[in-house]
Amino acid sequence: MSYSQAIVVPRISTFPGHEAKARMMLRWLSERRIVEALPTTCGRGVGGMGYAIAEGARRVVLHPDRLPFGEAINGLEVVTKRCIYTPTRDFAEEAGCPECRREIGEALFESLDEWMPGQTDNFTCPECGFEDDINGFLFIPACGFSNLGFIFNGWGDACFQPAFVDEFAERLGFAVSLVVDRA
């Protein structure tokens, strides 16, 4: 099985009460048996800790046979610090302004030097002057920028059902980006 991630990111740079919301989402996911309630060494990030895949995961994806059951890295990692989520393979750094519809990727990705340390949440289109949270701009493929993120290790090829992504967003209280990374 090739390695992939499905990353759910709220479309807001600074999520209010992000740590409490992370705990609430973990409870919801573990109550539905999508992930296990206690962390184990099934993650990929620092320390390798994550929440292992559980049987309920089969109900929220289009291709349950592609889920990473039996793999050492198969868990959900919850990130509660400011992070940039982009695909790593074949990523063209393309972005567009929702107002003027022009390509502004180069300028936007250069602005991440100010976004990452939290100097700003916003970006201003160099073409028309439209300003919004960086997540308000258009990205192909999807990207996310937030202090809250949910990384499902090994789940990218299974493809979340759209209804699950919608329910996830509803529970968060914000629209989400679904970043899929395949290596």
C-alpha positions in Angstrom: 0.0 0.0 0.0 1.4 3.4 -0.9 1.5 6.0 1.8 -1.2 8.7 1.8 -2.8 11.2 4.2 -6.2 12.7 4.3 -6.0 16.0 6.3 -9.1 17.9 7.4 -8.3 21.6 8.1 -10.8 24.3 9.2 -10.7 27.2 6.8 -9.7 29.7 9.5 -6.1 30.6 10.4 -6.7 31.1 14.1 -9.4 28.7 15.3 -10.9 30.0 18.6 -10.6 27.5 21.4 -8.7 25.1 19.2 -7.5 22.8 21.9 -10.9 22.3 23.4 -12.4 21.7 20.0 -9.7 19.2 19.2 -10.7 17.2 22.4 -14.4 17.4 21.4 -13.7 16.1 17.9 -11.6 13.3 19.2 -14.5 12.3 21.5 -16.9 12.4 18.6 -14.6 10.3 16.4 -13.9 7.7 19.1 -17.6 7.4 20.1 -18.4 6.6 16.5 -15.5 4.1 16.5 -13.8 5.8 13.6 -10.6 6.0 15.7 -9.6 4.5 19.0 -10.0 6.6 22.2 -6.5 6.3 23.5 -3.3 7.2 21.6 -0.7 4.6 20.6 2.4 4.7 18.4 0.5 4.6 15.1 1.3 8.2 14.1 3.9 9.6 11.9 4.7 13.0 13.5 6.9 13.9 16.4 6.8 11.1 19.0 4.8 8.9 16.6 1.6 9.1 18.7 -1.8 9.0 17.1 -5.3 7.5 17.5 -5.4 4.2 15.7 -8.0 3.4 13.0 -11.1 1.6 14.3 -13.8 -0.4 12.6 -16.2 2.5 12.2 -13.7 4.1 9.7 -15.2 1.7 7.1 -18.5 3.7 7.2 -17.0 7.1 6.4 -14.9 6.3 3.3 -15.8 5.4 -0.3 -13.2 2.6 -0.5 -13.0 0.8 2.8 -10.6 -1.8 1.3 -8.0 0.9 0.9 -7.9 1.8 4.6 -4.6 1.1 6.4 -5.8 -1.7 8.7 -2.8 -3.8 9.7 -0.3 -1.1 8.9 2.0 0.3 11.6 1.1 3.9 10.7 -2.6 4.2 10.5 -3.7 6.7 13.1 -5.2 10.2 13.4 -2.9 12.9 14.6 -4.4 16.1 15.9 -2.2 19.2 15.4 -3.0 22.2 17.7 -0.3 24.6 16.5 -0.2 26.9 13.5 0.6 24.7 10.4 0.6 24.8 6.6 -1.0 21.7 5.0 -0.2 21.2 1.3 0.3 18.1 -0.8 3.9 17.2 -1.2 3.8 15.4 -4.5 3.3 17.4 -7.8 2.3 20.5 -5.9 2.3 23.5 -8.3 1.8 26.3 -5.7 -1.2 27.6 -7.6 -3.7 29.9 -5.9 -6.4 32.3 -7.1 -8.2 35.4 -5.9 -11.9 34.7 -5.3 -12.6 38.4 -6.2 -10.7 39.0 -9.5 -10.1 35.3 -10.3 -6.4 35.9 -11.2 -3.5 33.6 -10.5 -1.7 34.9 -7.4 0.1 31.8 -6.1 3.6 33.1 -6.1 2.8 36.1 -4.1 0.5 34.2 -1.7 3.0 31.5 -1.0 5.8 34.1 -0.4 3.5 35.7 2.2 3.6 32.6 4.3 6.8 34.0 5.9 4.5 36.4 7.7 1.5 34.0 8.2 3.5 31.2 9.8 4.7 33.1 12.9 1.2 34.6 13.3 2.0 38.1 12.2 -1.2 38.0 10.1 -4.0 35.7 9.3 -4.8 37.6 6.1 -3.5 38.0 2.6 -4.2 40.8 0.2 -4.4 40.1 -3.5 -1.7 42.0 -5.4 -3.9 42.3 -8.4 -7.1 43.8 -7.1 -6.5 44.5 -3.4 -9.1 42.0 -2.0 -8.2 41.0 1.5 -9.3 38.0 3.5 -8.1 35.2 5.7 -5.6 33.2 3.7 -8.1 30.3 3.6 -10.5 32.4 1.7 -8.4 32.2 -1.4 -8.7 29.4 -4.0 -6.1 26.6 -4.1 -5.7 23.8 -6.6 -5.1 21.3 -5.2 -6.7 22.0 -1.8 -4.4 23.5 0.9 -5.1 24.4 4.5 -3.7 27.0 6.9 -4.7 26.8 10.6 -3.8 26.2 14.2 -5.9 23.1 14.1 -5.6 20.1 11.8 -6.6 16.4 11.7 -4.1 14.2 9.8 -5.5 10.7 9.0 -2.3 8.7 8.2 -2.7 6.2 5.4 -6.4 7.2 4.7 -5.9 9.3 1.6 -6.6 6.5 -0.9 -9.8 5.5 0.8 -11.5 8.8 0.0 -13.8 10.3 2.7 -17.4 10.3 1.8 -18.6 13.9 1.2 -21.3 13.5 3.9 -18.6 12.7 6.5 -16.6 15.8 5.5 -19.8 17.9 5.7 -20.6 16.5 9.1 -17.0 17.1 10.3 -17.3 20.7 9.2 -20.6 21.1 10.9 -19.2 19.8 14.2 -16.2 22.1 13.9 -18.4 25.1 13.1 -16.3 26.1 10.1 -15.9 25.1 6.5 -13.0 22.7 6.0 -10.4 21.9 3.4 -9.6 18.3 2.6 -6.0 18.1 1.7 -5.0 14.7 0.2 -1.3 13.9 0.1 0.0 10.8 -1.6 3.7 9.9 -1.6 
